[in-house]
Amino acid sequence: MPGKTLNDLTHTARLFHALADEIRLRIIERLLDGEQCVCDLTDALQTGQSRLSFHLKTLKYAGLLKDRPEGRWIYYSLNPDMLTELQEFLAALRPDSGESRRITRRCG
């Protein structure tokens, strides 16, 4: 989702939804070591390709992953910009962060 930041609460909710699944967290954990092919992730996570594709799509839609086609395979990697934004958002939630961030509901 180009141009979206964690200041957009809809996007923030989508991000946390993407992180609220054990399989998706395992995918992120695997990608900490670098880019991986769908075929490698399927084997490592012992899951079917259609189920894995659903989880990868969710993570990509939230902005957490980037993909790169090569031949008949797609390679996935973590999106460092979104991880930085997530880290900054979480840091701002700490009471000792020195920042006052308030989530408000907009009417209208």
N, C-alpha and C positions, 0 to 999 in steps of 0.2 A: 504494500500500500504506500506508494511513493507520496511524500509530502506530509504524511501523518506522523504525529509525535505523541508522546505519552500525555501531553496536555489535553488531548482529545479523549474524553472519558469513554466514549464508545470504543475507541481503539484500545484503550487501556483494559477495558473489560474483555475485549477479544483476546488480548495478549494473555491475561490471567486465565481465561478459559482454555487457551492452548496449553498452558503450563499445568493445568489441573487434571492431567492424565498420566498414569505411570508409564505407558508405552511411549508417549511423547517425551517425557523426561528422560527415558532411556535412550531415545534417539538423540536428544541434545547431548547427553553424556557421551555417546559414541562419537559425535561430531566434534567434541572438544579436542580430539586427536587430529582433526583435519577433515578435509573433504572425503566423502565416501559415495560410492555407487549404490544405487538402489539394490542391486544384486547382493552386495556385501552386507547391507543393512538387513535385508530379508534373512540371510543366513545367520547373522549375528543375533538377531532378535527372535529367531525361530517363529516367524509369522508369515502369513501369505502375502503376496505382493499387493492384492487389492486392499487388504486391511492396512498394510503399511502405507500405501498410496493415500488413503484417507487421512492418516495421521500426518504425513508429510504435507499434504495440502493444507491442513489446519494450521500447522506451524508456519508454512509459507504465507498463508493469508494473514496471519498475525504479524508478519514481518520478521520472524525469528530466523528464517532460513533463506538462503539464496540457492538457485539451481543453475546448472550448466549442462546442456545436452552435449553428448559426444557419441557419435554413431547412434546405436540403438539404445544407449543407456543415458540416464540422467544422474548427474553427480550433485550431491547436496553439501552445503557448508553452512556454518553459522553466520548470521549477519552481525558483524561486530558493532555496527552503528546502533542497532536496536538493543543489543546487549548492554551497551554503554548507557543508552537512554533508560533502560530498565534499572540498571544499577543506580543511576542518579535519582530516579523516581523513588526507589526503595530507601535510599539514603535520606531523602527529604522527609520520609515518614517517621524517622527516628526523632524522638523528643529532643535529643541533644544535638541535632543537626545544625542548629542555628538558623534554619530557614523555617519560615512560617508558610506552610502549604495547606490550604484549606480546599477541600472538595465541596463544591457547591452545586446545587441543582439549579439549572437555568429554566425559567418559565418562558413560555412563549411560543 
